[in-house]
Amino acid sequence: MTTNEPASNQANSSPPQASNGSSEARMPLAVDVQGLVKCFGTVRAVDGIDLALRPGEITAFLGPNGAGKSTSLDVILGFTKPDAGTVRVFGHHPVQAARKLFTGAILQEGGLLPDYTVRQTVDVVAAMRGARHDIPAVTELTGLSPILGRKVSKCSGGERQRLRLALALLGNPDVLVLDEPTAGMDVTARRLFWSAIRERAGADKSVLFATHYLQEASDFADRIVIISKGRIVASGSVDEVRALGEGTVITATWPGLDGTDALHQALAPVADSILTAHLHGEHAEIRTTKPDDVARLLLTSTPAHHLGITALSLDDIFAELVDESAEAGPAC
């Protein structure tokens, strides 16, 4: 069941700290989601998820469009009330946590007035959050100092995202919730963005970000959570999530083969280990549970050359996990 919003709204409070001698296990989670359900009409957008974020952890929230990512983030930020389950941010109701400035957020769209300058936008939000003292450090960290006099309407997509990051960082929140924060950024801008996040987050802030860039999740997240059809289908480190996939991919240049059937015939001695095998021109791509045996066969008994052996990509694992969870959950 949903809980009523707490009455207290004391601002600028610090999150609870462990007393001397207490164990780390007694420290409140940065975000603690249990049994979260959210419906829109008969559609169950979020179907009973559990999620725990610890201080100092950067967590990537992955899923296809309509998986329930943005809805979950909205509930964590206090924008939306759940239909069932509980959400706590450092032990507080999400609305109370927002009022105490425990949380900062970058949402996908909106929130910026086009006729304001960058400086005016930062000044207004800093005043509302009681964080005027934070303006110089935040604008410097996010690279906004050279464009403070520019109107928001004249900013590029990447500059607007850096402005949203600056607004989210005002007041030095303990939990950052980012919904597609680097959408529209080029590779260089994306790396600068994450450098700023890591510099500000340090070892005691938590970051939860939704993204469609699987490589971004692999590069910057400590933990990956994959959601599909409103349910969490995988959670763990990048290596732990990759380990959910079966097999290793071997690629090779293989001249003279006449189609995929010929590829399978040539692989007959190791057929019991072959999961998939595809041929594109002279490029063969083989997924196998016994990469040593397949590589030995290719090198000693075939004209294949330029062999490559790689683990499954995060894209491969993501696609398989989402496909396996394709059946919709119960209606509300």
N, C-alpha and C positions, 0 to 999 in steps of 0.2 A: 504494500500500500504506500501511497505517497505520504510524505510528512509535511506538516505545516511549517511555514517559514519561521525561524526563530525570531524572537523580538529584538535581541541585541543587535546593534549595528555600529559598534564602536569602530572607528576608522583607524588605519595606520597601526594595527596591532601586529605583533610578530607571531608567526606560527608557533605552536607549542613545541617546547624543547624538552629533551630528556633531562631529568635531574641527575645530579652527581651519583654515580654508582648504578644508575638504571641501565638495563640492557637495551641495545639497539632495537631489539624485537618489540619493545614497548613504545617506540617512537610511532606517532601516528603516520599513516601513509599520506603521501602528498595528495593522491586521489584514490578513493576506495569506492568502486562501483559494484553493487551486488544485485543480481537478478533484475537488471534494468529492462523494462518493457515500455515501448512507446508505440501507440497506434494512431493512425490518421484514417478515420472512418473504419473500414473493414481491413485496411492494410496494416499489418504488423511490421512497422519499419525497424524496430529493435526488438529482438526476441529473446530476452532473458540473459543478457550478457553480464559477465563478471570481469572486472578490470582493476588491477592494482598498480599504481605508479609510486615509486619510491623517490625520496629526495635525491637529487643528483643524477637522475636517469633521463635519457632522451629516448622516447618511444615513438616509432613510426606506426601510423594507423593506416593500413592499406585495405583497399576493397574497390570493386567496380562501382560505377555510378548506380545509385539507388541501394547500396549495400547497408546503409544506416550510419555511415561515418559522421556526416554533418549533424544528424539528429542527435547522436550520442554526445558530440561536442557541445551542442546547444544545451543539453541537459546538464552537463558538467559545469557549464558557465552560468547556469541559472536562468537561461532565456526560455526554457521549455520545462514544463512539469512532467515527470514520468507518470505513466499509468500504473506501474508497479515497480517495486525494487527501491533501493536506497542509493544515494550518491552523497559522499562526504569529501570535502577538500580540507585536509589537515583537521579532520574531525568535525568540520562545520558544514551546515547546509550551504549549497552553492551560492545562494543569494547573499547570505551572511559573509561567506568567504570573499565574494566580490566587493562587498562594502568595506571589508577589512583590507582590501588591496592585496589579497593573497594571489589573485589571478590577473593575468593580462592576456589579451587575445588579438589575433589577426584573423579576420573573417574573409571569405572569398571576395565579396563585393561590398560596395557601399561604405558608409561611415565617413566619407570625406566630402567637404563642401568645395565645389570647383572654383568659386570666386574668392576663397580665402587663399592667402599665401601659405607656404610651408611654415613660416615662422608663426603666423597667426593661428594656424591649426595646432601646432605644438603648444603654443602659449595657452590656448583655451583648454585643451585637455589636461595640461599640467596644472592649471588652476583648479579644475574640477577634482583632480586626484591629489591635490595638496603636494605637488611635486615640482614646484618651480625650481628648486635647487638642483634638480636632476637634468635640467634642459641642456646645459653645456656638454655634459658627459655623453648624454644620449645622442644628441645631434652629431657630435664628433664620431662616436662609435658607429653610427649608421651611415656616415658619409653625407649627411644633409647640409653641413655647414656652408658649402659653396652655393646652394640653391635655396637658402632660407627666404629670399625675396621673391621667388618664383611662385606664380599662381598654381594651384593644384591642377587646374585644367590644362596647364602647359607642361606638366610633368609626364615623363614616359611611364609605361607600365611598371618597369623595374623601380623607378624613383618613387612611385606611389606605394609600392610594396615596402620599400625602405622607410617611407613615412609611416606606414601602418606599424612597422616593427618598432619605430621610435615611440609611437603612442603606446604600444603594448608594454614597452620597457619602462615607461615613466612610473615612478614609485617603487621600482625594483621588486616586481612581484615574484612570489616564490614558485608559482606554476604558470607556465606559458602554454596556451592552447592555440595552435596555429592550423588554420584550415586552408590547404593548398597555398602555403605562404610564398612559394617561389614560382607560381604560375606566370608564364610570360617572360621570365628572366632567361638570359643566355647563361652559358656555362660559367663564365667569369663572374657575373653578377651573383649567380647562385652560390658560388664558393665564398665570395665576400660576405654574403648574407649569413651563411652558416658559421663563418669565422666570427662574426659579430655575436651570433647566438652563443657560441661556445665561450667567448670571452666574458660575456655578461653572466651566463649561467653558472660557470665555475663548477664546484663540486656539490653544491647544496640546493640548486634549483632543479625543478622538473620541467621537462618539455614534452608535450604530446602534440604531434603534428600529423595531419592527414595529407597524403600526397598520392599522385598518380605516377610519380617518377620512382620506379623501383630501384634504380641505381642510386638515387638520392637517399632512399631508406638504407640501402646497403652501406653507403659511404659515411652517413652521419648518425645513424641510430644505434643505441646500445641494445635495443630490443625491438622486435617487429611483431605487430599484432595484425592478423589478417581477418577481416570480417566479410561475410557474404550472406545475403538474404537475412540480415539482422542478427546473425550468429557468428561468434568467434570460431574460426576453423583452424587457426594456428597461432601460437604465441611462443616466442623465444628469441635467442640471439640469432644473428644472421646465419651462423653456421648450424645452429639447431634447426632453423626453418629449412635450410637447404638439405639437411639430412633427412627430411621427410620425403624427399623425392628418391626414387629408385633408379640406380644406374649411373653410369658415367658416359660422357659423349666423346667419341673418337671421330675426328675428321681426317680426311686424306684426299689427295689428288690421285685419281685412279683412271688412267687413260685406257681406252679400248673396251670398256664395259658397255653392253648394249641393253641399257634399261635397268630398272629396279629388280626385275626377276633374275637377271644375270648376277646382280649384287648378292641376292639371297642365296643363289646357287654357290657362289664363291665362298660364302660364309657358312656353308653347310657343316663343316667340322666343328663349329662353335655355335651352332644354331640354338642350342638350349639356353644360351646366355643372351641372345639378341632380343631386345625389347622393341626397337624400331630400327629401320634401315631405309635411308632415302638417298637417291642419286639425282643430282642437278648438274647436268652436263658431265664434267669430269670430277665434280666435287661430291664425295661420298660423306654422309653423316650417319654414324652408327651409335645407337644407345645400347649399352650392354652392362650386364652385372659382373662380367669378368674382363675388365679392360686389358689386363696383362695377356690373357690368352688371345684376345682378338688382335692386339697390337703385334704379338709374336707371329700370328698367322699372316697378317698383312705384310710384315717385313721379310718373312722367309719364303712365302709361297705365292705372292702376288706382285704385280708391278706397281702397287700403291706406294706413294712417297709423300713427303711433306706431312707426316702424321702430326696431329695435335690431340692431346688428351686433356679434357677439362671436366670439372664438376658441373652439374646442372646449374643453369642460371636461375636467379631469383625469379625471372620472368616465367621460366618453365614451371617452377614450383607453384607460383601464384596461379597460373592458368589451370593447372591440374587441381589445386585445392578448390578453386572457385567452381570448376566444372563438377567436381564431386559433390558440392553442396548446392547444386542447381535446383533441387526440389524446394519449392516454397514452403515456408512454415505455416502454422495454422492461422486462420483469419481471426481478427479480433471480434 
